[in-house]
Amino acid sequence: MPCAWAQAAALEHGAWAGSEWDGAAVGALLGFAAALFCFYTLVPTVLMWGGSTVLNLSLLTSDLWAAGARWGDRRGVGHSSRGGVGSSSTVLNLWAAAARC
């Protein structure tokens, strides 16, 4: 983690300094960190129980849910305000795959 902090300080100092840190920005950053934690916690479990095929199918399924949410929200154009649907479906699919095995 200190390497990531040093890299962010060296390469992205201007972007971090120019950002407005309101509740929505901090919440989005914390949500992203929580999603990464869940993903990296569940992936080894799914790989041990179901193998790489189950993991790949779960990730492909979550990509389809994200595409469906984007299409349903803006008819496939631009960014989706329901991006959390795709992110949460990744975690739910991994959890379901781990529970089936």
N, C-alpha and C positions, 0 to 999 in steps of 0.2 A: 504494500500500500504506500509506503514512503516513496517508492519509485514513481508511482502514478501521480502523487502530489507534486513531485519535482518536475515531472513531465508537464503537468497542467500549469504549473507556475512558469515554466520556461517557455512553453509554446502557445499557451492560451491565456496569457496574462491580460491582454487587452480585452478579450471577450468576457472574461470573468469580471474585470473591473468595470466594464461598460454595461453590465447586466443590472436590471432592476430586480431586487430581491424582495418580492412580495410573497404573500402566503401561497398563491397559486404556483409560483416558480419553485419555492421550497418544497411544496407538496408533490409537485411533479418529479423533482429530483429524488425525494425520499421514496416515492412510489416506484421509480425506475430501479433504485437500489434494492428495494424489497423484492421486485420481480426477478432481478438477477440472482439474489440470494436464494429464492425459491427454486429457480431454474437449476442453479448449480448444486443445490441440495438434492433435488429429485433425479437429476440425470444419472448419477452413479447407481442409484437404487433401481431405476428402470433398466439400465444396462445389465445389472446383475440378475434381475428377475426375468426380463423378457428378451434381452439382446438388442442388437442394433436395429433389427427390423421393426420392432415395436416402437423404439424411439423415433425412427425416421417416419413411420406412419403417424405417430402422434404429432410430430412437428408439421407434417404436411397437412394434417387435418386442421391444426390451429391456423395455418396460413389460409386455408379455405374459409374458416370462420372470420378471419380478419378481412379478407377480400369481400365476403358477404356483408359484413358490417359497413365497410366503406361504400359498397354499391348501394346498400339500403339507405345510407345517410345522405350521400351526395351523388348518387348514381355513378359512382366510380371516378368522380373528378375531384381533385384536390385532396386535402387532408381530412380525415374523418375525426369527428368529435367523439366517436365511439371506439377509439383505438384501444381502449381498455378491454373491450370485448375480445379482441384478438390476443392481447397479452394474457388475460386471465384464462382464455381457453387453452393456451399452451400449458399453463400450470395444471389446469383441470384435466387435460388429456394425459399428461404425464402421471398425475395421481391416479387416474382411472386405469391406465395401463399397468401401473405398479400394483393396484388392487386386484386386477384380473389374474396376475401371474402367481 
